[in-house]
């Protein structure tokens, strides 16, 4: 693998409600880029992302999984996150180190509770966002209703880049609003025929194109002036406006696909490589001293470790983001949290259990190292001349701790009454309420 510069890197958190098809989409992406030769499936228990035994047993993601691939001269780093709210920690850590989020929406179920919960974290962290309506081949898929529910959440910021020519078993094509083309799949094919938009779809395509054109122009003064003068923009100019709109969160593009049938996956991969923000395009994180740390490859090296796994026959695998500088095999670093020294003997980009050895990773990259001596999740490693320390991930309070706290708060009035009755020597009341009082005392422990 070549050494990718910071502006060639894309870090994306793959999020969505449980069952929206994130892991299946990841399989399609890895197949498209040639990293795997055969797509796995959830039922087959052989996907790249869900490789831990507990995930194979349950049939859904429990841990976040990093997968990276090369595409159109870009290094695409994804973090496939669990959809269940029980494992929201994986979503929070991924969003903190990613530069944008790709939110999958189940075309059959629309905006679900898990969708809203995860969008709350995206909004709180002010992350750029792209929507992908997945599973368009599902019998109950409904593009229009799902699009409407997204607009209720974000208004006119949600702009379709694509829309389907059919739902469910009739899903066999998409109208690409940006390219003004119809992509149509023959039965069993993954590569579509590229056709002109049919007459019966032209009015709808024109309406969506005009909305996209105006949204793109609004994000750049020069584009706005040209739009007012000429009434149109080139595809490249629109793409520039969309890119700026995504970064400013004034525009949330909407795509549609079927990850299971690998329909329209190639198109979203192309779009992300060209339009998704690089680490240079988004606000730089702050270290613990409140100083902005820009992803500058020439600056002193700082690594932030956001995830650790333990794998058979290997031991600990530590995942990090290069916050500044660059890292090479054999570099010596200092763990500012623990005061220990570490030598990174082997560096990798990963796709689940697939590890691809690399010689160097520059600022903005996400990588992995194995068998480090004394590194824990949340630690920062610096070169000798670096003093950065990062602690920017804020996890929500565990729900069981919140539940106990709520029980204690709700019981406070009851316990006050108990003490009052005891002082008043009212044994009848205490006996009559003994069972309830026992439950209060046990729940408060």
C-alpha positions in Angstrom: 0.0 0.0 0.0 1.3 3.4 -0.9 1.7 6.2 1.7 -1.4 8.3 1.6 -1.3 12.1 2.4 -3.8 13.6 4.7 -5.9 15.1 1.9 -6.3 11.7 0.4 -7.8 10.1 3.5 -11.5 9.7 4.3 -12.6 8.6 7.8 -16.2 7.6 8.0 -18.4 6.2 10.8 -20.9 3.7 9.3 -23.9 4.0 11.6 -27.6 3.1 11.6 -30.3 1.2 13.5 -29.9 -2.5 14.1 -30.9 -4.4 11.0 -30.3 -1.5 8.6 -27.7 -3.6 6.7 -24.4 -1.9 7.7 -22.4 -5.1 7.8 -23.9 -6.4 4.5 -23.0 -3.0 2.9 -19.5 -3.4 4.2 -19.2 -6.8 2.5 -20.4 -5.3 -0.8 -17.8 -2.4 -0.5 -14.9 -4.8 0.2 -16.0 -7.0 -2.6 -16.2 -4.0 -5.0 -12.7 -2.9 -4.1 -11.3 -6.4 -4.6 -10.2 -6.9 -1.0 -12.4 -10.0 -0.7 -13.2 -12.4 -3.5 -16.6 -13.5 -2.2 -19.2 -11.7 -0.2 -20.1 -13.1 3.2 -23.5 -13.0 4.8 -25.0 -12.7 8.3 -26.7 -16.1 7.9 -23.5 -17.6 6.7 -21.6 -16.2 9.8 -18.7 -15.3 7.5 -18.7 -11.5 7.2 -15.6 -9.4 7.6 -17.1 -7.1 10.2 -18.8 -9.6 12.5 -16.0 -12.0 13.1 -16.1 -12.5 16.9 -17.9 -15.7 18.1 -20.6 -13.7 20.0 -21.5 -11.8 16.9 -21.8 -15.0 14.8 -24.0 -16.5 17.5 -26.3 -13.5 17.9 -26.4 -12.5 14.2 -25.6 -8.8 14.7 -22.7 -6.5 15.5 -21.6 -6.2 19.1 -18.3 -4.4 18.6 -17.3 -1.6 16.2 -15.1 -2.9 13.4 -12.5 -0.9 11.4 -12.2 -1.7 7.7 -10.0 0.2 5.2 -9.6 -0.1 1.4 -8.1 1.9 -1.5 -10.5 3.5 -4.0 -9.9 6.1 -6.7 -6.5 7.1 -5.2 -8.1 7.6 -1.7 -7.6 5.6 1.5 -11.1 4.9 2.7 -11.3 4.2 6.5 -14.7 3.0 7.8 -15.8 2.1 11.3 -18.8 -0.3 11.1 -20.7 0.4 14.3 -23.2 -1.7 16.3 -26.8 -0.7 15.7 -28.2 -1.7 19.1 -28.4 1.0 21.8 -26.9 -1.5 24.2 -23.5 -1.0 22.5 -23.7 2.7 21.8 -20.1 3.1 23.1 -18.8 1.9 19.8 -20.9 4.5 18.0 -19.6 7.3 20.2 -15.9 6.4 19.9 -16.2 6.0 16.1 -17.9 9.4 15.6 -15.2 11.1 17.7 -12.4 9.8 15.5 -14.3 9.9 12.2 -14.6 13.0 10.0 -18.2 12.3 8.9 -21.0 9.7 9.3 -22.8 7.6 6.7 -26.2 6.8 8.2 -28.0 3.8 6.9 -31.8 3.9 6.9 -33.9 0.7 6.5 -36.1 1.4 3.5 -38.8 -0.8 5.1 -38.8 0.7 8.6 -37.8 4.3 7.9 -36.5 6.5 10.8 -36.5 4.2 13.9 -35.7 4.9 17.5 -32.1 3.8 17.1 -31.8 6.1 14.1 -32.9 9.1 16.2 -30.6 8.2 19.1 -27.6 7.9 16.9 -28.4 11.1 15.0 -28.4 12.9 18.4 -24.8 11.9 18.8 -24.0 13.0 15.2 -25.6 16.4 15.9 -23.9 16.9 19.3 -20.5 16.3 17.7 -21.5 18.5 14.7 -20.4 15.8 12.2 -21.0 16.0 8.5 -23.7 13.5 7.5 -24.8 11.5 4.4 -27.9 9.3 4.3 -28.1 6.0 2.5 -31.5 4.4 2.2 -30.6 0.7 2.2 -32.5 -2.5 1.5 -34.5 -1.0 -1.4 -35.2 -4.6 -2.5 -37.2 -5.4 0.7 -40.9 -6.2 0.0 -42.0 -3.4 2.3 -39.5 -0.8 1.1 -41.0 2.7 0.8 -38.8 5.4 -0.4 -41.3 8.3 -0.4 -42.4 7.7 3.2 -38.9 7.3 4.5 -37.8 10.5 2.6 -40.7 12.3 4.2 -39.7 11.2 7.7 -36.1 12.3 7.1 -37.3 15.7 6.1 -39.4 15.9 9.3 -36.1 15.5 11.1 -33.9 17.8 9.1 -36.1 19.8 6.8 -34.9 20.8 3.3 -31.3 20.0 4.2 -32.0 16.4 3.1 -31.4 16.5 -0.7 -31.8 13.4 -2.9 -28.9 12.6 -5.1 -30.7 9.4 -6.2 -34.2 8.0 -6.1 -35.4 4.5 -7.1 -37.6 3.6 -10.1 -39.3 0.9 -8.0 -39.6 -0.5 -4.5 -39.4 -4.0 -3.2 -39.2 -6.8 -5.8 -39.7 -4.0 -8.5 -36.5 -2.3 -7.5 -34.3 -2.5 -10.6 -33.0 1.0 -11.1 -32.1 4.4 -9.7 -32.4 7.9 -11.2 -29.1 9.7 -10.5 -30.1 13.3 -10.1 -26.5 14.7 -10.2 -25.5 12.8 -13.3 -29.0 12.9 -14.9 -28.9 9.2 -15.8 -30.9 6.1 -15.2 -28.9 3.2 -13.8 -30.8 0.0 -14.5 -29.9 -3.6 -13.4 -30.8 -6.7 -15.2 -31.9 -9.7 -13.0 -28.8 -11.0 -11.1 -26.5 -8.3 -12.4 -24.4 -6.1 -10.2 -23.2 -3.8 -12.9 -26.0 -1.6 -14.3 -26.8 -0.3 -17.8 -26.5 3.5 -17.9 -29.5 4.9 -19.8 -31.2 8.2 -20.4 -33.9 9.2 -18.0 -37.3 8.0 -19.4 -39.9 10.6 -20.2 -42.3 9.5 -17.4 -39.5 10.2 -14.9 -38.1 13.4 -16.3 -40.4 15.9 -14.5 -39.5 14.3 -11.1 -35.8 14.2 -11.9 -35.9 17.8 -13.0 -37.5 18.8 -9.7 -34.9 17.1 -7.6 -32.1 18.4 -9.9 -33.2 22.0 -9.3 -33.3 21.5 -5.6 -29.8 20.0 -5.7 -28.5 22.7 -7.9 -29.8 25.5 -5.6 -28.5 23.7 -2.5 -25.0 23.3 -4.1 -24.9 26.9 -5.2 -25.8 28.2 -1.8 -22.5 27.0 -0.3 -20.1 29.0 -2.4 -20.3 32.7 -3.4 -18.7 32.2 -6.8 -21.1 29.3 -7.6 -24.0 31.4 -6.4 -23.0 34.2 -8.8 -22.6 31.9 -11.7 -25.9 30.2 -11.0 -27.6 33.6 -11.0 -25.9 34.6 -14.2 -26.2 31.4 -16.2 -29.0 29.5 -14.3 -26.8 26.3 -14.2 -23.6 24.7 -13.0 -21.4 22.0 -14.3 -21.3 18.6 -12.6 -17.9 19.3 -11.1 -19.1 22.7 -9.8 -22.1 21.1 -8.3 -19.9 18.5 -6.7 -17.8 21.2 -5.2 -20.9 22.9 -3.7 -22.1 19.6 -2.4 -18.7 19.0 -0.8 -18.8 22.4 1.0 -22.5 21.9 2.0 -21.7 18.5 3.6 -18.8 20.0 5.6 -20.9 22.9 6.8 -23.9 20.6 7.6 -26.2 22.7 5.5 -26.7 19.8 3.1 -27.4 16.1 3.9 -27.3 14.1 0.6 -29.6 11.1 0.3 -28.6 7.9 -1.7 -30.4 4.6 -2.1 -29.1 1.1 -2.6 -29.4 -2.6 -1.9 -26.3 -3.8 -0.1 -27.4 -7.4 -0.1 -27.7 -7.5 -4.0 -24.8 -5.1 -4.4 -27.0 -2.6 -6.4 -25.8 1.1 -6.4 -23.0 0.3 -4.0 -20.3 1.2 -6.6 -21.9 4.7 -7.0 -21.9 5.6 -3.3 -18.3 4.5 -3.1 -17.3 6.8 -5.9 -19.3 9.7 -4.4 -17.7 9.2 -1.0 -14.2 9.2 -2.4 -14.7 12.4 -4.3 -17.0 14.4 -2.0 -16.6 13.2 1.6 -14.4 15.5 3.8 -10.8 14.8 4.5 -9.3 15.4 8.0 -8.1 18.8 6.7 -11.7 19.9 5.9 -13.2 19.5 9.4 -12.4 21.3 12.7 -9.2 20.0 14.4 -9.6 18.4 17.8 -8.4 20.0 21.0 -5.9 18.4 23.3 -6.4 18.4 27.1 -4.8 21.9 27.3 -7.5 23.3 25.0 -5.1 23.7 22.1 -6.1 22.9 18.5 -4.1 20.0 17.1 -4.2 20.2 13.3 -3.5 17.0 11.2 -0.2 18.3 10.0 2.2 15.5 8.8 5.2 17.7 9.5 4.3 18.3 13.1 5.4 16.2 16.1 3.7 12.8 16.1 0.7 12.1 18.3 -1.4 8.9 18.2 -4.7 8.5 20.0 -5.8 5.0 20.8 -9.6 4.6 20.6 -10.2 0.9 20.6 -8.6 -2.4 21.8 -9.5 -6.0 21.0 -8.1 -9.3 22.0 -7.9 -11.8 19.2 -6.9 -15.5 19.2 -3.3 -16.3 18.4 -2.4 -12.6 18.3 -3.3 -11.0 21.6 -4.1 -7.3 21.9 -4.8 -5.4 18.7 -4.7 -1.6 19.4 -6.4 0.8 17.0 -5.3 4.4 16.7 -5.7 7.6 14.8 -2.7 9.6 13.8 -3.7 13.0 15.2 -0.5 14.8 13.9 2.8 14.0 12.4 3.4 10.5 10.9 4.4 7.1 12.2 6.7 4.5 10.7 7.6 1.0 11.6 10.2 1.0 14.4 9.4 4.5 15.7 9.8 5.0 19.5 7.0 6.8 21.3 6.2 7.8 24.8 2.8 7.0 26.4 2.0 10.3 28.1 -0.8 8.6 30.2 1.3 5.9 31.7 4.9 7.2 31.4 6.1 4.1 29.4 8.0 3.8 26.2 6.6 1.9 23.2 8.2 0.8 19.9 5.7 0.3 17.1 7.3 -2.7 15.3 4.4 -3.5 13.0 1.8 -1.1 11.5 -1.4 -2.2 9.7 -4.5 -1.0 8.0 -7.2 -3.5 8.7 -10.5 -4.9 7.5 -11.8 -7.0 10.3 -9.2 -9.7 10.8 -7.5 -8.9 7.5 -4.4 -7.0 8.2 -2.4 -5.2 5.5 1.1 -4.2 6.5 2.1 -0.6 5.9 5.4 1.2 6.3 4.1 4.7 7.2 0.8 6.4 8.2 0.4 10.1 8.0 -1.7 12.5 10.0 -5.4 11.7 9.8 -4.9 8.0 9.1 -6.5 5.2 11.1 -4.3 2.1 11.8 -3.6 -0.7 14.1 -0.6 -2.2 16.0 -0.2 -5.5 17.8 1.5 -6.6 21.0 2.1 -3.2 22.5 3.5 -3.4 26.0 1.5 -0.9 28.0 -1.2 0.8 25.9 -4.8 1.1 26.9 -7.9 2.6 25.1 -7.8 6.4 25.6 -4.0 6.6 25.8 -2.0 9.1 23.8 1.5 8.3 22.4 3.9 11.1 21.4 7.4 11.4 20.0 9.9 12.8 22.6 9.2 16.4 21.5 5.4 16.0 21.7 3.3 16.9 24.7 -0.2 16.3 23.4 -2.8 14.4 25.5 -6.3 13.7 24.3 -9.4 12.8 26.3 -12.2 14.0 24.1 -14.5 11.0 24.0 -17.4 11.4 26.3 -19.5 8.3 26.8 -23.1 8.4 28.0 -23.8 7.4 31.5 -24.5 3.6 31.7 -28.3 3.0 31.7 -28.2 0.7 34.7 -26.4 3.3 36.8 -29.0 5.8 35.7 -31.7 3.3 36.6 -30.3 2.8 40.1 -29.9 6.6 40.6 -33.5 7.1 39.5 -34.7 4.4 42.0 -32.8 6.0 44.8 -34.2 9.5 44.0 -37.7 8.2 43.8 -37.3 6.3 47.1 -36.0 9.3 49.0 -39.4 10.6 49.9 -40.5 7.1 50.9 -37.5 6.6 53.2 -38.1 10.0 54.8 -41.6 8.9 55.6 -40.3 5.7 57.1 -38.0 7.6 59.4 -40.9 9.9 60.4 -43.1 6.9 61.2 -40.4 5.3 63.3 -39.9 8.4 65.3 -43.7 8.5 65.8 -43.6 4.9 66.9 -46.2 3.7 64.4 -45.5 -0.1 64.2 -48.8 -0.8 62.5 -47.8 1.2 59.4 -44.3 -0.3 59.3 -45.7 -3.9 59.4 -48.3 -3.2 56.7 -45.6 -1.8 54.4 -42.8 -4.2 55.3 -42.7 -5.9 51.9 -42.5 -2.6 50.0 -39.9 -1.2 52.4 -37.7 -4.3 51.9 -37.8 -3.8 48.1 -36.8 -0.1 48.5 -33.8 -1.0 50.7 -32.6 -3.8 48.3 -33.0 -1.6 45.2 -31.1 1.2 46.8 -28.0 -1.0 47.7 
